[in-house]
Amino acid sequence: MRVRNSYILLSICGILLSTSCIEEFDFKNESFESALVIDATITNEDKQQEVFISKTYRFEDGGPNPESNASVTITGGGSIYEFEEDEAGRYVSKTSFRAMPNVEYQLQISANNGRTYSSGLMRLTPTAEIDALYAIRETNDDGANGMSMYVDTFDPTGNSKYYRYEYEETFKVQPPAFVNLDLVEDFYPVDLIDPCRDCLVKFVFRSQDKRICYRTETSQNINLTNTNGFTEDRVSRFLTRFVRSDDYKISHRYSLLVKQYVHSIEVYNYLEALSNFSGEGSLFSQVQPGFIASNMVSAKNPDEKVIGFFEVASISTKRIFFNYDDFYPNEPLPPYINSCQPKAPKRCVFESLNTFKCGALMSGLRGNTIVYRGMNTGQIPLGGAYLMVDRECGDCTALGDPEPPDFWIK
């Protein structure tokens, strides 16, 4: 479901219900109750399916708490699909498989503490293909100009009804301060007569792989719609993504992959409640939904609270590409993510009598946080000899991957 961040908010729900919204609230509460968090969706895509398992954490801990060393299996259609942990809390099926129609699937988990959990029997939801995904330049309701990406879908059988949308956006990154030279730390024999011999630098050619990169980001919100009450099971002009015209992501070439999930009414209602609970302002609103029941149950203690949902959902995907010039011809590019103002940190600075130490230039080079831009010929008085900029201004690998994705179309 990829809504793991929202699940964590539920861990403090019980505390909120017993706390006045007027009185000062102390998050450090001794009555914290740990609960297992399940994020498991298998689809009709033929792939290695994924299951994410974690535990709730106290608000003041401020970070995920993945559940490692669990045993995970999914059964269905007479087959048993085993999962293995490839990183903390993320379990991937050992073999590729797809969910099939009219087959009942069940998720079974044996946690690290020996407790076992199982889901209800779930079936694949009806399939609805995305008819169209398209981009329009427009001004939104907030008065911001930008690119709106809309989706159209129609299920002539009328059986789908409950939809959720995720996206993956991939865009080209071209740093504005790329130059062919780089400045790196140099090393000389220790007997070199130089008070700053530990702070030497040299020029090398910068790799062309650092000129153009590709970055992918995924949606974080729960984006739902349904066709209940409509004469047709049709989704028309549904907004899946809006990118402002001043966002650097659309500066060159941009691609959006939209994933459309069809849910059962039970899963849809669960996600809708979760979205309402985790929405802006809802955490301290006067109306709280309380604990949202899961379809995962503990074998030892049926009353144990488990967060999350196991679902079997059909999925349809569609991708679009566009260039900035397609919609903004002869207009200036959006501002880069960094203003890229040059600075001139010093290589070596005086510390005390006849003693010098390495300056901010060396710290930046050793920490890989700055890159060479040019020589300081007076632009920054009293600065060092070299103009430097933040790494992402001259090295695209600070933000992305130099290898274009397999799906990329120039």
Buried (B, 14 or more C-beta within 10 A) or exposed (E): BBBBEBBBBBBBBBBBEEBEEEEEBEEEBEEBBEBBBBBBBBBBBEEBBBBBBBBBBBBEEEEBBBBBEBBBBBBBEEEEBEBEBEEEBBBBBEEEBEBBEEBEBBBBBBBEEEBBBBBBBBBBBBBBEBBEBEBEEEEEEEEBEBBBBBBBBBBEEBEBBBBBBBBBBBBBBBBBBBBEEBBEBEEEEEEEEEEBBBBBBEEEEBEEEBBBBBBEEEBEBBBBBBBEEEEEBBBBEBBBBBBBBEBBBBBBBBBBBBBBBBBBEBBBEBBBBBBBBBEEEBBEEEEBEEBBBBBBBBEEEEEBBBBBBBBBBBBBBBBBBBBBEBBBEEEEBBEBBBEBEBBBBBBBBEEEEEEBBBBBBBEBBEEEEBBBBBEBEEEEEEBBEBBBBBBBBBBBBBBBBBEBEEEEEE
